[in-house]
Amino acid sequence: MHQKYKHLFFDLDRTLWDFEKSAIEAFEEIFEKHNLTVKGIADFHEFHKKYTAHNHRLWDLYREGMLEKDILRWKRFHLTLLDYGIDDKMLAETLGVDYVEISPRKVNLFPHVMETLKYLAPKYHLHLITNGFQEVQEIKIKESGMDRYFERLITSEEAGVKKPDPKIFYYALEKTGALVDESLMIGDDYPVDIEGARKVGMDQVYFDPEGISKENDCTYKIKDLLALCDIL
C-alpha cells in the first residue's frame, strides 16, 4: 500500500469503460432497430464515422459550456442524418434517446479492470470523476458491477463544472473529505484528467493503453491498469 495516498479518483470513459466498443455495439442495435438502410444510409461504419466527428465537435462545445445537454443528445444525430440529406429532427431525437438508453448497458471494460479494483478497494477510498451524463454513468457502473468498489460518483452535472476546470476537482475533494496531497487521479485524457488534476496539486496516473502518446509530464504513466497494483 502506498502510504501517501488514501483516495483514488478515476475517470470512467476510456479509462475503465471501453467507450468505443460499447458505442459501436449500441450503434449496431440502433441501426437495425430503425432500419436506417431503408432510409438511404447503406454503410453502417460510414454512418458511425460521420456521427463521431459531429459528436466530438459538439462535446467540445458542451465541455466549454456553450451547448446544453438536451440539445447535444439529439443534435449530433440530426447533423449526421443531414449528411445523408435526411432532415428529420423527430428521428434524431428518437435516436438520441435510444443511444442513451442502450449504450450504458453494453458492458465493455478495459482488461484487468475488475481485478485491479478488487485489489485497490480494501486499501483505498475509490471515487469517480466524470464529465459524462449523470444517469448514463450511474447505469454503467451498476451494470458492470463496478458500483461495489466505488464510494462516490462525482459528475460534472452535479459539480456544475466540467474537467479540466479546477472547481470539479476541489468539489470532489470536498465531497469525499479527501486532502489533495493524499489523492491520486487516474485518467486517459491528458489535458482533461492529467493537466486538470495537476492544476490543483493532485498527483496523476496517465493511462495510455496504446502507448503512443508522447506526453510524459505526469506523476505516473501506465499502459495496463494492472500496473496500478505495482504502484499502489
N, C-alpha and C positions, 0 to 999 in steps of 0.2 A: 504494500500500500504506500502510495506517495504521501508522505506526511504533510506536505504543503497544502494539498488540495482536499477540500471537503465537498465541494459542489461541482458537478459536471453539467454543463449546458450543451445540449445537442441541437443542431439543425435537423430538420426531418427530411424534406425532399432532396434527393440526390446525395444524401449523407447516410441515412438509414433506409429510406424508402426509395426503391428503384423507380423513379418517376417516369422515365421514358418508356420502360417496359409496361408499366401499368396503363399509361396513356394509350399506347398502341393497342393493347387488348380492349380497352374501353372504346376506342375509335372503331375497331373492327365490329364490335357488337352494335354500336350506334349506326354504322354504315349499312349493316344488314337490316337492322330494325326499321330504318326509314327508307330502305330500298333506294338509296341515292343514285345507284346506277341508272335506274329508270328516269331520274331527273336530269340525266346528262353528265353525271360525274363517273366516268368509266374507270379511272385509276385511283384506287384507294390510297396508295402510297403518295401520289401526287397531291391528293386532297389533304392528307395529313401534313405534308411538307409545306403547303401553302398556309394551312392553319397555324402551324408552328411559327412561321415568320410573322404573321399578324399577332399571334399571342405574345411573342417576345416583345414586340414593339409596344403593345398595349399594356403589358405587365410593367414595363419601364415607366410608363405614364402613371399607372396605378401606384407603383412604389414611390413615385415623386409626389403623390397626392393630387395628380391632375386628372384622374379618372375614377369614377365611383365603381365599387364592386359590382353592383347590379347591372351597370352598363357593360362592364368588361365581360361579364358572363355570356351575354348574347352577341355583343358587337364583334368579338373575334370570329364567331361563326358566320355572322352576316357578311363581314368583309370577305371571308373565304368563299361563301356562296356567290357573292358578286363577281369574283374572279371567273366564275363559270356562267355569268350572265343571269344568275338566279337572284332576283330582288324579292326575297320572302322573309320579312322580319319575324313573322309568326313561327316559321320553320326554324329560324336561327334561335329564337327564344326556347323552343322545344328542345333543340339540340343542346343548348346551354344547360338546361335543367337536367337532361338525361346524363350529360357528361359528369356533372357534379354528383349525381346520384350513383352512377356506375363506377367511375374511376377509383374512388377510395375503397371500393370493395374488390378490386383486382389486386390482390395482395402479392407484391413482389418486393422482397428485401434484398439488400446487398449481401454478399457472402459474409457469414460469421456474425451477423447482427445479434441474433438471439443468444449465442454462446458468450459473446462479448458483454452484452447487457447482464446476463446471468452472473458473470464473473464480477462485474463492477457494482451491481446493485447492493450487495451486502456491505460494501466497503465505503460507498459514497452516496450522496444525495444526487439523484439523476433528475434532470429537468429538460424541457424542450423550449426553444425559442424559434418561432417560425413566422414567416410573412404570409403563409397560406391561410385560406379561409377557415375560420374557427370550426364550423360544423363539419367541414371536409376533413380537417386534421384530426378531429375527435374520432371520426369513423375509422380513419386509417390506423390509429394506434390501438383502437379496440379490436378491429377486425384482424389485425396482425398478431394480437396478443402482447404487444409491447406495453400496453397500459399497466401491466403488473409490475413493471420496472420503474416507471416514471412517477414522481411525486407531483409534478406541476407542469402544465402546458401553458406557456406564455405565447399568445398570438399578437400580431400587430394590431388586429381589430380591438383586442382588449386593452392594449397599451396605448392605442391612439396614434402610434407612430410605427414606422417600419424600419427594419435593419437596412442600412447600417447606422441609422440615427442613434447616437449615444443614449437617447432617452429610453429606448426599449431595453437596453442592457441595464441601465440604472433601475428601471421599473422591475425587471426580472430579479435583480439583486434584492430590491426592497420586498417583493412579494415572497421570496424564498428565505429571507433572513440571512442571505449569504454575504460575505465580505469579498471585495474584488480580488484581494491578494490570495484568497483561498479558493478561487473559482477558475475553471478552465472551459473555454468554448471550443466545440468541435464542429467543423463545418466544411463544406466543399466549395463555397462561393468566396473567392479570395477578397474582393472588395466589400462584399456584404457581411460575411461572417468573420473573417480574419481581421481585416482593417477596422471593421466596426468594433470588435472586441478590444483591439489594441488601443483604440482611441479612449477607452475608459480605464485602461491599465490592466485589462484581463489577459492572462496567458491564453494561447490559442493552439489548436491542433488543426493543421490544414490537411483535409482528406482529399487526396489526388489519386483516385483509383487507376487512372490511365497512366499515371507517371509521366505526363507530358508537359505539365506546367513548369515554367522557369522561375516561378515565384518561390523564394526561399526565406523571405523576411517574416518568419513566424517562429513561435516557440518550439513547435514540433511539426514535422511533416510525415505523413504516412500514406501508403498505398492500400493497405489492408486494415480493416477495423480491428483485427486480432492484435495488431501492433499496440493498441491501447493497453492491452493486458501486460505488455512488457514495460510500457511507460509508467503504468499505474499499478 
